[in-house]
Amino acid sequence: MKQDWKRLEAWLLANEAKTLADLNPPATATEIQEAERKLGYGLPSGYLECLNVHAGQQGKAKWLFDGNEFLSVRNVLLSWAAWNDLAEGGDLDGLEAKPSEGIQPVWWSRSWIPFASNGGGDFLCLDMAPAPSGRLGQVIEIFHDVPNRKLVAPDFDSWFKKFVDGKVG
């Protein structure tokens, strides 16, 4: 993870310095412990390694992940809570999801941890309770207004490496 971040940071310095400057410092142990307590899940090791380099973006520059903002720990929790509020309030009742294999057939699950957002209500999430054929910590894409629930990567590590390789070359 650290090597991928070094490669990405070097590329950002040369090509998107404002985005590099927009990255937050590493998450503190307290921030991570509090997030895991609120979420009810231990975060996957690759994502934790990522947070130990940069804990999201400030949101004042171009979004890091190809049209998706790298969410700060605070914004992860706010986004997760907002989805839970919608579900608990009945706003998602009757909505039928169309998931990729390995993803629960629900519109929203408390076990999905958003880590990137397009700002329009759509998220990349860590799936902490996949369907039986899925993998713990897999990266999924969810949409607020479309039933598709798409499997993007088997885990955060491979997702991040593929992102960096695609960006840096």
Salt bridges, closest charged atoms under 4 A:
ASP4 OD1 - ARG7 NH1 3.17
GLU9 OE2 - HIS54 NE2 2.51
GLU16 OE2 - LYS62 NZ 3.14
GLU16 OE2 - LYS167 NZ 3.94
GLU34 OE2 - ARG37 NH2 2.48
GLU34 OE2 - LYS38 NZ 3.78
ASP66 OD1 - LYS167 NZ 3.36
GLU88 OE2 - ARG110 NH1 2.75
ASP122 OD1 - HIS144 ND1 2.83
ASP145 OD1 - HIS144 ND1 3.68
ASP155 OD2 - ARG135 NH2 3.10
ASP165 OD1 - ARG7 NH1 2.95
ASP165 OD2 - LYS161 NZ 3.45
